[in-house]
Amino acid sequence: MKPLDVEFVTGLSGYFVKDLEAVRQSPTYDPLVNNITPRTPGFQQVVQAGQVISILLHLPNGQWAVGDCVDVIFSGAASRDPLFNANEHLPLLESVVKPWLLNCDITHFRPNAIRVDSPWPELQGLRLHSAIRYGLSQALLSATALAHLCPAAGIIAREWGTSIVDRPVDILASCHRDDFLQLDRMIMKQVAMLPHASFIHVHDLGPRGSAMLEFVEKVSRRVQERGAPGYRPRLHFDVYGTMGDLFLDDTELVSFLGELQRVAQPYDLLIESPVIAATKAAQIQQLKNLRLRLREQSIPVQLVADEWCNTLDDIREFADAGAVDFVQIKMPDLGSIHNSIDAVLYCRERKVGCCLGGSANETDVSARITAHVALATQPDFLLSKPGIGADEGVMILTNEMLRTSAVTRKSRLNKI
């Protein structure tokens, strides 16, 4: 079966893109106000509206398969592909990718996913932008599922030899740090993990980390006061390397993490990207050393890798090194979806935790595909997306997993 037609439609992503290097270097950064100079190539402004190219495949059975090409918020940082500009890629999609798609047999997904992720002879051996590879693979997975009249999770399970889990995977609800009403809604809905609450600039931590200590304690207390009996979420905070900027001495950093763990009690504490090094090798070594120091002092803070952990090979290196407790599999950065599938399965094999994540800058389409990948591969948790409104992302992911599980159960019963 081959597509009858292909359409490319530009639109809006779920959030915006931001120049991380410029933000981290500026003490006067004001969110959504371009009062500082961009530092990362491709950025015309420090904050820009996110863009998407929807790839629509018209199938012989009359249905349309859809995939969304999107990048992450902090594009171009720590070895990621450059900022995704939709208009720059449309000519290539029309001239090179569309002819290939029209001749593509969508009966199987995995070989097509590998093909779109590989170097293209028509591009002198170059690869497509990771956002394009991500969107193409979504559309192709959707097409194969529609061709076989089954959920996308079923295609993944069939082609990778996995089983579809019969319950939703835990979700990390990503909330704004200054929005406690949003936090209260997540507590009411009893999400498994919260609040993400980004600390992007070292000033966000406060003098000697006092602002973060106060915030973590406030979150813990709020869960205890407002949560239902027996509700015990894990607390997760993304700090984008700011701890390493504030505490240049490892001993001070370990001590601070111990203080954070104390005020987070009685809940488990996860810290994402406590440091951002200048190279991948340095990042792995610093995180490995930090994790070892925490264990030596019996501080049960769990570390999550993000920056410099952008590809399947990167994830394998972090996992093999024992550098962290969890890696975030940032799906748009990995390009074609098969890489994210392989990454989850590799982490499970190596007994390293993983978050099947991505970015607030994604869309409802890519989030739903993520839900299917999760059901077929069973990561430890998902990051809520799109956006940082939490409600919408948690709803989209949860309901897609519940619906897919119901359909899968029904299908099994019908075969008995």
Salt bridges, closest charged atoms under 4 A:
ASP81 OD2 - ARG133 NH2 3.60
GLU94 OE1 - LYS98 NZ 3.93
ASP117 OD2 - ARG127 NH2 2.89
ASP117 OD1 - ARG133 NH1 2.95
GLU122 OE1 - ARG115 NH2 3.98
ASP166 OD1 - ARG409 NH1 2.91
ASP170 OD2 - ARG234 NH2 3.68
ASP184 OD1 - ARG222 NE 2.61
ASP184 OD2 - ARG226 NH1 2.78
ASP204 OD1 - ARG177 NH2 3.57
ASP238 OD2 - HIS196 NE2 3.56
ASP245 OD2 - ARG24 NH1 3.16
GLU252 OE2 - ARG208 NH2 3.34
GLU272 OE1 - HIS236 NE2 2.88
ASP306 OD1 - ARG80 NH2 3.10
ASP306 OD2 - LYS330 NZ 2.94
GLU307 OE2 - ARG80 NH2 3.17
ASP313 OD1 - ARG316 NH1 3.50
ASP314 OD1 - LYS280 NZ 2.72
GLU317 OE2 - LYS280 NZ 2.78
ASP320 OD1 - ARG350 NE 3.10
ASP325 OD1 - ARG291 NE 3.09
ASP333 OD2 - ARG80 NE 2.71
ASP342 OD1 - ARG110 NH2 3.94
GLU362 OE2 - LYS385 NZ 2.83
ASP364 OD2 - ARG368 NH1 3.16
ASP391 OD2 - ARG185 NE 2.66
ASP391 OD1 - LYS189 NZ 2.56
GLU400 OE1 - ARG368 NE 3.60
GLU400 OE2 - HIS372 NE2 2.75
GLU400 OE1 - ARG403 NH2 3.10
